[in-house]
Amino acid sequence: MAHDQVPRLHGYGVRWDPEARCYRVRNEVTREWLRQPDGELSGFGSFSDAWSTWRVFEVHKRPGE
C-alpha cells in the first residue's frame, strides 16, 4: 500500500481519524490526503477548521453557491 493511503479512512472530504483523534481532509481532485510541508498528514482539531479547508477542494458546489 502506498504511503499516502490511509486504510482506516475512506471516501473524500472530511473524515474523523479515530487513532489520531483528529479530522483529516482529502482532496477530491487529486484523491490525496492533505499533508503538511514536511509530508505528515494534516490533522484538524475541529470539524469547522477541516470543513473550511476541504471547501477549497470541493468539486461539486451546492445550489446557490
Backbone as XML, in Angstrom:
<?xml version="1.0"?>
<chain id="A" units="angstrom">
  <residue number="1" name="MET">
    <atom name="N" x="0.854" y="-1.174" z="0.000"/>
    <atom name="CA" x="0.000" y="0.000" z="0.000"/>
    <atom name="C" x="0.896" y="1.232" z="0.000"/>
  </residue>
  <residue number="2" name="ALA">
    <atom name="N" x="0.547" y="2.206" z="-0.821"/>
    <atom name="CA" x="1.334" y="3.424" z="-0.925"/>
    <atom name="C" x="1.320" y="4.187" z="0.397"/>
  </residue>
  <residue number="3" name="HIS">
    <atom name="N" x="2.385" y="4.936" z="0.644"/>
    <atom name="CA" x="2.499" y="5.648" z="1.907"/>
    <atom name="C" x="1.453" y="6.746" z="2.065"/>
  </residue>
  <residue number="4" name="ASP">
    <atom name="N" x="0.868" y="7.217" z="0.955"/>
    <atom name="CA" x="-0.095" y="8.307" z="1.067"/>
    <atom name="C" x="-1.521" y="7.821" z="1.292"/>
  </residue>
  <residue number="5" name="GLN">
    <atom name="N" x="-1.722" y="6.516" z="1.386"/>
    <atom name="CA" x="-3.051" y="5.985" z="1.636"/>
    <atom name="C" x="-3.240" y="5.735" z="3.131"/>
  </residue>
  <residue number="6" name="VAL">
    <atom name="N" x="-4.430" y="6.016" z="3.584"/>
    <atom name="CA" x="-4.767" y="5.800" z="4.982"/>
    <atom name="C" x="-5.904" y="4.789" z="4.991"/>
  </residue>
  <residue number="7" name="PRO">
    <atom name="N" x="-5.628" y="3.508" z="5.237"/>
    <atom name="CA" x="-6.635" y="2.463" z="5.070"/>
    <atom name="C" x="-7.856" y="2.594" z="5.974"/>
  </residue>
  <residue number="8" name="ARG">
    <atom name="N" x="-7.740" y="3.224" z="7.117"/>
    <atom name="CA" x="-8.882" y="3.305" z="8.023"/>
    <atom name="C" x="-9.833" y="4.438" z="7.646"/>
  </residue>
  <residue number="9" name="LEU">
    <atom name="N" x="-9.423" y="5.304" z="6.699"/>
    <atom name="CA" x="-10.267" y="6.411" z="6.250"/>
    <atom name="C" x="-10.686" y="6.157" z="4.808"/>
  </residue>
  <residue number="10" name="HIS">
    <atom name="N" x="-11.960" y="6.278" z="4.529"/>
    <atom name="CA" x="-12.468" y="6.016" z="3.191"/>
    <atom name="C" x="-13.241" y="7.226" z="2.692"/>
  </residue>
  <residue number="11" name="GLY">
    <atom name="N" x="-13.283" y="7.395" z="1.391"/>
    <atom name="CA" x="-14.071" y="8.461" z="0.802"/>
    <atom name="C" x="-13.307" y="9.765" z="0.679"/>
  </residue>
  <residue number="12" name="TYR">
    <atom name="N" x="-14.066" y="10.817" z="0.433"/>
    <atom name="CA" x="-13.484" y="12.139" z="0.245"/>
    <atom name="C" x="-14.019" y="13.089" z="1.295"/>
  </residue>
  <residue number="13" name="GLY">
    <atom name="N" x="-13.481" y="14.273" z="1.299"/>
    <atom name="CA" x="-13.983" y="15.295" z="2.201"/>
    <atom name="C" x="-13.324" y="15.225" z="3.557"/>
  </residue>
  <residue number="14" name="VAL">
    <atom name="N" x="-14.116" y="15.426" z="4.586"/>
    <atom name="CA" x="-13.616" y="15.465" z="5.954"/>
    <atom name="C" x="-13.926" y="14.137" z="6.635"/>
  </residue>
  <residue number="15" name="ARG">
    <atom name="N" x="-12.922" y="13.525" z="7.209"/>
    <atom name="CA" x="-13.086" y="12.242" z="7.899"/>
    <atom name="C" x="-12.433" y="12.301" z="9.272"/>
  </residue>
  <residue number="16" name="TRP">
    <atom name="N" x="-13.074" y="11.668" z="10.234"/>
    <atom name="CA" x="-12.514" y="11.565" z="11.586"/>
    <atom name="C" x="-11.528" y="10.408" z="11.604"/>
  </residue>
  <residue number="17" name="ASP">
    <atom name="N" x="-10.330" y="10.656" z="12.109"/>
    <atom name="CA" x="-9.316" y="9.625" z="12.256"/>
    <atom name="C" x="-9.301" y="9.226" z="13.732"/>
  </residue>
  <residue number="18" name="PRO">
    <atom name="N" x="-9.918" y="8.086" z="14.077"/>
    <atom name="CA" x="-10.030" y="7.712" z="15.487"/>
    <atom name="C" x="-8.685" y="7.420" z="16.159"/>
  </residue>
  <residue number="19" name="GLU">
    <atom name="N" x="-7.718" y="6.934" z="15.404"/>
    <atom name="CA" x="-6.419" y="6.632" z="16.007"/>
    <atom name="C" x="-5.646" y="7.898" z="16.358"/>
  </residue>
  <residue number="20" name="ALA">
    <atom name="N" x="-5.721" y="8.890" z="15.483"/>
    <atom name="CA" x="-5.004" y="10.145" z="15.725"/>
    <atom name="C" x="-5.865" y="11.156" z="16.477"/>
  </residue>
  <residue number="21" name="ARG">
    <atom name="N" x="-7.161" y="10.868" z="16.593"/>
    <atom name="CA" x="-8.116" y="11.737" z="17.276"/>
    <atom name="C" x="-8.129" y="13.147" z="16.687"/>
  </residue>
  <residue number="22" name="CYS">
    <atom name="N" x="-8.242" y="13.183" z="15.342"/>
    <atom name="CA" x="-8.343" y="14.461" z="14.643"/>
    <atom name="C" x="-9.068" y="14.231" z="13.321"/>
  </residue>
  <residue number="23" name="TYR">
    <atom name="N" x="-9.432" y="15.311" z="12.677"/>
    <atom name="CA" x="-10.082" y="15.230" z="11.370"/>
    <atom name="C" x="-9.021" y="15.298" z="10.283"/>
  </residue>
  <residue number="24" name="ARG">
    <atom name="N" x="-9.255" y="14.569" z="9.193"/>
    <atom name="CA" x="-8.380" y="14.576" z="8.022"/>
    <atom name="C" x="-9.176" y="15.118" z="6.840"/>
  </residue>
  <residue number="25" name="VAL">
    <atom name="N" x="-8.475" y="15.706" z="5.889"/>
    <atom name="CA" x="-9.114" y="16.269" z="4.703"/>
    <atom name="C" x="-8.535" y="15.597" z="3.463"/>
  </residue>
  <residue number="26" name="ARG">
    <atom name="N" x="-9.429" y="15.164" z="2.559"/>
    <atom name="CA" x="-8.988" y="14.538" z="1.319"/>
    <atom name="C" x="-9.427" y="15.394" z="0.142"/>
  </residue>
  <residue number="27" name="ASN">
    <atom name="N" x="-8.499" y="15.668" z="-0.743"/>
    <atom name="CA" x="-8.733" y="16.479" z="-1.925"/>
    <atom name="C" x="-9.504" y="15.660" z="-2.959"/>
  </residue>
  <residue number="28" name="GLU">
    <atom name="N" x="-10.648" y="16.150" z="-3.415"/>
    <atom name="CA" x="-11.457" y="15.428" z="-4.389"/>
    <atom name="C" x="-10.802" y="15.378" z="-5.762"/>
  </residue>
  <residue number="29" name="VAL">
    <atom name="N" x="-9.989" y="16.357" z="-6.085"/>
    <atom name="CA" x="-9.389" y="16.441" z="-7.408"/>
    <atom name="C" x="-8.202" y="15.485" z="-7.542"/>
  </residue>
  <residue number="30" name="THR">
    <atom name="N" x="-7.279" y="15.521" z="-6.583"/>
    <atom name="CA" x="-6.064" y="14.701" z="-6.665"/>
    <atom name="C" x="-6.211" y="13.355" z="-5.962"/>
  </residue>
  <residue number="31" name="ARG">
    <atom name="N" x="-7.263" y="13.209" z="-5.153"/>
    <atom name="CA" x="-7.512" y="11.985" z="-4.377"/>
    <atom name="C" x="-6.437" y="11.721" z="-3.330"/>
  </residue>
  <residue number="32" name="GLU">
    <atom name="N" x="-5.769" y="12.777" z="-2.885"/>
    <atom name="CA" x="-4.713" y="12.635" z="-1.877"/>
    <atom name="C" x="-5.163" y="13.281" z="-0.575"/>
  </residue>
  <residue number="33" name="TRP">
    <atom name="N" x="-4.667" y="12.733" z="0.533"/>
    <atom name="CA" x="-4.923" y="13.328" z="1.834"/>
    <atom name="C" x="-4.048" y="14.559" z="1.973"/>
  </residue>
  <residue number="34" name="LEU">
    <atom name="N" x="-4.595" y="15.620" z="2.529"/>
    <atom name="CA" x="-3.865" y="16.861" z="2.715"/>
    <atom name="C" x="-2.695" y="16.621" z="3.664"/>
  </residue>
  <residue number="35" name="ARG">
    <atom name="N" x="-1.547" y="17.153" z="3.269"/>
    <atom name="CA" x="-0.325" y="16.955" z="4.053"/>
    <atom name="C" x="0.314" y="18.285" z="4.408"/>
  </residue>
  <residue number="36" name="GLN">
    <atom name="N" x="1.107" y="18.259" z="5.448"/>
    <atom name="CA" x="1.895" y="19.412" z="5.855"/>
    <atom name="C" x="3.125" y="19.467" z="4.956"/>
  </residue>
  <residue number="37" name="PRO">
    <atom name="N" x="3.846" y="20.597" z="4.941"/>
    <atom name="CA" x="5.045" y="20.709" z="4.091"/>
    <atom name="C" x="6.088" y="19.609" z="4.338"/>
  </residue>
  <residue number="38" name="ASP">
    <atom name="N" x="6.150" y="19.066" z="5.559"/>
    <atom name="CA" x="7.137" y="18.023" z="5.854"/>
    <atom name="C" x="6.663" y="16.624" z="5.454"/>
  </residue>
  <residue number="39" name="GLY">
    <atom name="N" x="5.458" y="16.529" z="4.874"/>
    <atom name="CA" x="4.945" y="15.247" z="4.405"/>
    <atom name="C" x="3.995" y="14.544" z="5.359"/>
  </residue>
  <residue number="40" name="GLU">
    <atom name="N" x="3.903" y="15.010" z="6.587"/>
    <atom name="CA" x="2.989" y="14.407" z="7.558"/>
    <atom name="C" x="1.544" y="14.749" z="7.194"/>
  </residue>
  <residue number="41" name="LEU">
    <atom name="N" x="0.632" y="13.826" z="7.505"/>
    <atom name="CA" x="-0.782" y="14.100" z="7.274"/>
    <atom name="C" x="-1.225" y="15.285" z="8.118"/>
  </residue>
  <residue number="42" name="SER">
    <atom name="N" x="-2.002" y="16.171" z="7.499"/>
    <atom name="CA" x="-2.547" y="17.303" z="8.250"/>
    <atom name="C" x="-3.687" y="16.825" z="9.121"/>
  </residue>
  <residue number="43" name="GLY">
    <atom name="N" x="-3.756" y="17.322" z="10.326"/>
    <atom name="CA" x="-4.828" y="16.980" z="11.246"/>
    <atom name="C" x="-5.486" y="18.251" z="11.764"/>
  </residue>
  <residue number="44" name="PHE">
    <atom name="N" x="-6.788" y="18.194" z="11.938"/>
    <atom name="CA" x="-7.551" y="19.344" z="12.399"/>
    <atom name="C" x="-8.277" y="18.973" z="13.681"/>
  </residue>
  <residue number="45" name="GLY">
    <atom name="N" x="-8.165" y="19.822" z="14.689"/>
    <atom name="CA" x="-8.797" y="19.564" z="15.969"/>
    <atom name="C" x="-10.289" y="19.828" z="15.976"/>
  </residue>
  <residue number="46" name="SER">
    <atom name="N" x="-10.748" y="20.658" z="15.045"/>
    <atom name="CA" x="-12.183" y="20.957" z="14.992"/>
    <atom name="C" x="-12.727" y="20.648" z="13.602"/>
  </residue>
  <residue number="47" name="PHE">
    <atom name="N" x="-13.964" y="20.195" z="13.559"/>
    <atom name="CA" x="-14.605" y="19.904" z="12.288"/>
    <atom name="C" x="-14.723" y="21.168" z="11.445"/>
  </residue>
  <residue number="48" name="SER">
    <atom name="N" x="-14.993" y="22.284" z="12.083"/>
    <atom name="CA" x="-15.157" y="23.547" z="11.372"/>
    <atom name="C" x="-13.902" y="23.918" z="10.592"/>
  </residue>
  <residue number="49" name="ASP">
    <atom name="N" x="-12.742" y="23.768" z="11.201"/>
    <atom name="CA" x="-11.479" y="24.073" z="10.519"/>
    <atom name="C" x="-11.250" y="23.120" z="9.346"/>
  </residue>
  <residue number="50" name="ALA">
    <atom name="N" x="-11.513" y="21.843" z="9.557"/>
    <atom name="CA" x="-11.334" y="20.859" z="8.494"/>
    <atom name="C" x="-12.308" y="21.117" z="7.343"/>
  </residue>
  <residue number="51" name="TRP">
    <atom name="N" x="-13.549" y="21.426" z="7.683"/>
    <atom name="CA" x="-14.576" y="21.693" z="6.667"/>
    <atom name="C" x="-14.189" y="22.913" z="5.829"/>
  </residue>
  <residue number="52" name="SER">
    <atom name="N" x="-13.730" y="23.968" z="6.457"/>
    <atom name="CA" x="-13.313" y="25.174" z="5.730"/>
    <atom name="C" x="-12.176" y="24.875" z="4.770"/>
  </residue>
  <residue number="53" name="THR">
    <atom name="N" x="-11.239" y="24.055" z="5.195"/>
    <atom name="CA" x="-10.118" y="23.684" z="4.336"/>
    <atom name="C" x="-10.593" y="22.829" z="3.172"/>
  </residue>
  <residue number="54" name="TRP">
    <atom name="N" x="-11.479" y="21.879" z="3.440"/>
    <atom name="CA" x="-11.970" y="20.997" z="2.392"/>
    <atom name="C" x="-12.746" y="21.758" z="1.327"/>
  </residue>
  <residue number="55" name="ARG">
    <atom name="N" x="-13.472" y="22.784" z="1.717"/>
    <atom name="CA" x="-14.288" y="23.543" z="0.770"/>
    <atom name="C" x="-13.458" y="24.109" z="-0.375"/>
  </residue>
  <residue number="56" name="VAL">
    <atom name="N" x="-12.164" y="24.356" z="-0.150"/>
    <atom name="CA" x="-11.281" y="24.837" z="-1.210"/>
    <atom name="C" x="-11.172" y="23.788" z="-2.315"/>
  </residue>
  <residue number="57" name="PHE">
    <atom name="N" x="-11.212" y="22.501" z="-1.961"/>
    <atom name="CA" x="-11.039" y="21.414" z="-2.921"/>
    <atom name="C" x="-12.351" y="20.863" z="-3.467"/>
  </residue>
  <residue number="58" name="GLU">
    <atom name="N" x="-13.466" y="21.288" z="-2.908"/>
    <atom name="CA" x="-14.755" y="20.699" z="-3.264"/>
    <atom name="C" x="-15.036" y="20.867" z="-4.753"/>
  </residue>
  <residue number="59" name="VAL">
    <atom name="N" x="-15.369" y="19.770" z="-5.425"/>
    <atom name="CA" x="-15.628" y="19.774" z="-6.863"/>
    <atom name="C" x="-17.077" y="20.132" z="-7.152"/>
  </residue>
  <residue number="60" name="HIS">
    <atom name="N" x="-17.986" y="19.554" z="-6.405"/>
    <atom name="CA" x="-19.415" y="19.722" z="-6.664"/>
    <atom name="C" x="-19.995" y="20.785" z="-5.738"/>
  </residue>
  <residue number="61" name="LYS">
    <atom name="N" x="-20.227" y="21.967" z="-6.277"/>
    <atom name="CA" x="-20.808" y="23.043" z="-5.485"/>
    <atom name="C" x="-22.284" y="22.785" z="-5.250"/>
  </residue>
  <residue number="62" name="ARG">
    <atom name="N" x="-22.773" y="23.235" z="-4.141"/>
    <atom name="CA" x="-24.183" y="23.089" z="-3.812"/>
    <atom name="C" x="-24.985" y="24.208" z="-4.472"/>
  </residue>
  <residue number="63" name="PRO">
    <atom name="N" x="-26.273" y="23.972" z="-4.756"/>
    <atom name="CA" x="-27.101" y="25.020" z="-5.360"/>
    <atom name="C" x="-27.058" y="26.307" z="-4.541"/>
  </residue>
  <residue number="64" name="GLY">
    <atom name="N" x="-26.938" y="27.412" z="-5.231"/>
    <atom name="CA" x="-26.915" y="28.711" z="-4.571"/>
    <atom name="C" x="-25.544" y="29.163" z="-4.150"/>
  </residue>
  <residue number="65" name="GLU">
    <atom name="N" x="-24.528" y="28.390" z="-4.412"/>
    <atom name="CA" x="-23.156" y="28.780" z="-4.019"/>
    <atom name="C" x="-22.365" y="29.201" z="-5.223"/>
  </residue>
</chain>
